[in-house]
């Protein structure tokens, strides 16, 4: 009976094994977390790549369109807005979300350039047109702090 009480259950050797085991598990966990973060930051998923390419093609189409009046402006951008919404919905990783923000920034740049060219004469614009310009300018200011605003950079990443 007393022999059981004299048996050493936890030794110094056991402590060292547990300590090194925990260190090993911690190193594996940290390495896995870092690898996952790198994957999230650098990987563009196939769904986002396809959706972003389609949105970028729509943006390029709008960039080359000849729009003469403000009344034509709204309907021409509907396909572009839908394609950007699809790209936003397809974003999974952090890199996908960055690309979606850059698409929005590129879209706003195109819209601002179009509106600026159409609405040069402030006297002939309506209050609705000026309000639309002000909203776009606010969006552009907000997004330009987050993204580069270069459509060419998106072409390089996606193609």
N, C-alpha and C positions, 0 to 999 in steps of 0.2 A: 504494500500500500504506500509506504513512504518512498519507494523507489520512483514512483511516478512523479512525485513532487520534486525530486532531485534532478529530473531530466530537464535540460536546458531547451526551452522552446524557441526563444529568440536570441540569436547570437550576433556578434559583431559582423560575421560573414553574411548573415541574412540581411542585416541593415545595409551593408554595402551593395548587395544584390538588388535590393528594393530601390536604393538611391540611384544606382546606375540604370535600372529599368525605367524609373520615372524620368530621368534625364533623356534617355533614348526616346521615350514616348513624346516628351516635350519637343525635342528636336524634330521628330517626324511631323508633329502637329504644326509647328511653326513653318517648316518647309512646305507642307501641303497648303497651308493658308496663303503663303507668299506665291506659290505656283497658281493657286486659284485666282488671286488678285491680278496676277500678270495675265492670265487667260481672260479675265473679265475686261482688262484695260486694252489689250492688244488684239483680241479676236473679234472679227466682224462675222456675224453669223450669216449663213447663206440666204436665209429669208430676208434679213435686213439688206444684204447686198443687192438682192433682186429688187426689192421695193425701193431702195434708194436710187438704183439705176433708173427705174421707171420714173421716179419723181424728178430726177435730174434731167431726163429727156424731156419731160413736160416743161420744166423751167427753161430749158434751152429753146423749146418751141415758142414759148411765150416771149422770150427775149428777141426772137427773130420776127415776130408778128408785126404787121403794120396796123396800128390802132390809131384811128383818126380822131375819135371823140371819146368823151368820158362815158357816154352811154354804152359803148362797146367794151369798155374796160372790165366791168364786172363779170359778164358771161365768159370772157376769154380765160379767166383765171380759175374757173370752177374745176376743170380737170386737174389742174396743177394742185389746187388745194386738196382735192380728194387723194391724189397720189402722195402728197406729203403726209396726210392723215394716215394712210396705209403704212407708210414708212415709220411713222411714230408708233403705230400699233405693233409693228414687227420688231421693234427694238427690244433686245433681251439683255445684252451685256452693256457695260459702261461705254464701250467704244461705239456700240450701236446708238446709244442715246446721244453721244457727242455728234455722230453723223446726222442724226435726226435734227438736232439743234442747228447744225451747220446748213442743212437743207432749208430750214425755216429762215435762217439769216440770209441765205442766197436768194430765196424767194422774196423776202422783204426788200433786198437791194434791187432786184429786178423791178418790183412794183414801184419802189420809190423813184427809180430812174425813169420809168414810164410816166408816172404821174408828174414828175418834175418837167419832163419834156412836153406833156400835154397842157399843163396848167401854168405856163410861164406868165401869162397875164392874169394877175390876181383880181383885177376888176371884173373879169368875165366869169370867174368861178362862183359857184353857189355856196352857201353856208355848209351844205351837206358835203361838197367836195373838199372844202377847207377842213371840216371835221375829220373826214377820211384821211386826209394828209397828216393831220395832227396825230391820229391814232397810229398810223404807220410809222411816223417819226418816233413816237414813244416806244413802239415795239422794237424798232431798229436800235434805239439807244440801249434798251434793256438787253437785247440779244448780242449786240456788238461787244459788250463786256465779257460775254461767255464764249464767243466763237470768233473765228478768224474772219469770216465773211468772204472767203475766196472760193468761188465755184470751181476754179481750176484745181485747187487742192483736192476737192471732192472727186473730180474726174480722175486724178492720179490714184487716189485710194481705192476707188470702186472699179476701175478698169485696168 
